[in-house]
Amino acid sequence: MNRRELLLATTLLAAGGMSMADTPKVQSLAEAVRWLDKLDKANKLTMTGKWQTVAVLEHLSQSIEMSLDGFPQPKPALFQNTAGSAAFAFFKWRGQMSHGLDEPIPGAAALTMQGDWKPAAQRLRAAITRFDGHTGALKPHFAYGKLSKSDFALAHAFHIANHQDEFVIA
């Protein structure tokens, strides 16, 4: 993290009154795949949020896929280079992200709100595999702007971990 990002993250921390939170459950995309393995073996899976399992898994897949294919409605460059990059710097510094868990990606295809979640879990696995194997340029994040592959991988892991809190596995 450079000096500018550190200053922006510190300012966000002070202004927002946020505190350090627990380390996310998923800290890498490899851990996300292992978490999906646990979902597959669950006897019962319930959600605590507004979205059903299928919708959350599709949303997570969309985010990863769009880092490869492009986000349909990016925020203006000024936002990405100021508030957006500062938000990511803060999340990176904190070691986790938080966002509205029922907010779709701007311009993304509508999510499936009911139905079998297993195909959506396979889609997420495929998205992770595709991302891991990708060697070309990545598309700018709709809010954070241009990220390196390692930062995008971290952003995806933080995103999955944030939504992971909604899953109750039995």
N, C-alpha and C positions, 0 to 999 in steps of 0.2 A: 504494500500500500504506500503510495507516495504521500508527501507532506500535505498536499491539497486535499486528498481523500481523507486523511486522518483528521484534518481540521474540520471538514464538512461532517464527518461522522460524529466527532465530538460535539459539534454544534447541534446536530440532530438529537443526540443523547440528552444534552442539557435542556434543549427547548421542549422536547417531548416528555420529559420526566420518565423515560423508560429505564428499566433496570435490566441487568444481565439475567438471562433466562437459562434454564437447563439446556445442556447440549442436546441438539436434535437427535431423535432416534436413528434416523438415516443420515449418514454423513458422507456418503459417496453413492455413485450410481451402482457400484457392485453391491453395496449394502441394500440398495433398493431392490435389486433382483432377488436377494436372499429374503427380503421382506415379502416380495410377491410369492416366493416359495411357501412361506408361512400362510399367506392368504389361501393358497390353493389347498392346503391341508386343514384349514379351519372347519370345525363342525358347524359353527354358527358365526355369521358375520353381520354385524349391525353398524349403523352409522349414527353419530350424534348430531351431525349438521343437517342443513336443509336439503342437500343433494343426496341422492342414492349412490351406492357404490359404483355403478356403471358410469354415472355422470362424472364422478371425481376421477376415476381412472382415465376416462376419455379426455378430461381437462388436462391431466398431467401429460398424457400422450401428445395432445395438441401443442403444448408448450415446447416439448422437446422437438417435435416435428417442425415447428415453426422456426426454431433456431437454425434449422437446416434449409428450410424452404422459403422462409420469410413470414413476417407477421403482417396480417392484412390491414391493420390500422395503427401504424406507429404514431407515437406522440411526436410533436415537433422536435427538431434537432436541439433547439434551445432548452427544452425540458430535459431531453436525454442527457445533454451535456452539463446540466446543473442539478436539478432536483433528482432526476432519475439516477445519475451516476453517484450522487451523494447517498441516495437510499441504498443502492447496492453496496457502497463502501461501508455504510453502517451495518448492514446485514452481515457482511463479510467480517467486519471487526467483532460483531456480537456473536458470530458463529451460528446464526439462524435468521430466518426471515419470518415475518408475520404479515398477512394481508387478509382482506375479506375473503373468507373461504367459500362464499357463494357468488363471487364476482367472476364472470366469464372473461376470457381474453378478448379484448376489443376486436370486433369483426370476425371472430372465430365462428365456425359452423355451430349450429345449435347442438347442445348435448342431449344424449339419450337419457331421459329421466327415469325410465323404468325398464326392467328386463334383466336378462342374464349378464352378470358382470364378468364372467370368465373370458369372453372374447375381448373385452376392454382391457383385461389384465394381459392378455397375449399381445394386444396392440402396444401397451406400454413396454413390455419386454422387447418387442421388435423396434420400438422407437429408441430405447436405450442401446440396443445392439447397433442400430444404424448410426446413432450419434458416436458411439465408441469407435466405430470403424471409419468414420468420416475423416478425410484428410484435407478437404478443401476449405475454402473460406466459409465462415458462419455468417448468418444474417444478423443485423443488429436487433437486440431485444427491443420490444415496443416501448419500454419505459427506460431501461438502463442504458440503451445504446450499444455501441460496439464493445464486445467482451472477448477475451481470449478463450480458447477452448477450455482451459482449466477453470477459468472463472465461470464460464457457462455451465460446465459440469457441476461446479459448486452451487450455482444458482438453481440448477435443476434438483440437486440433492436437497437443498434448503426448501424448495417448493414442495417436494414430495414429503419431507419431514413435517412441514407445516400442516399439510392435509392428513398426514398419518395420524395426527391427534384425534381425528374424527372417527377412526376405525375402532370398533370393539370386536376383538377376535376371541372366540371361545372354542 
